[in-house]
Amino acid sequence: MGMTDHQFDTYQKSLLRELKRIKASADEQGAKIAELDELIADTEQQLQRS
């Protein structure tokens, strides 16, 4: 059995918070991770469509 739309949105919000936390940590260390920025943008776009 799959997730409901609400469950999936909740999962994506949690994932987005975690990705942003990781990005902040990387930024503090001076690291830039292009794929991480893309993942954050993709997740934000998906949540806006919901």
Number of C-alpha atoms within 10 A of each C-alpha: 3 6 9 9 10 10 11 14 16 13 12 16 15 11 15 19 12 13 17 15 12 13 18 13 12 14 12 10 9 9 11 12 11 8 9 15 14 11 15 18 13 13 17 14 11 12 15 8 6 9
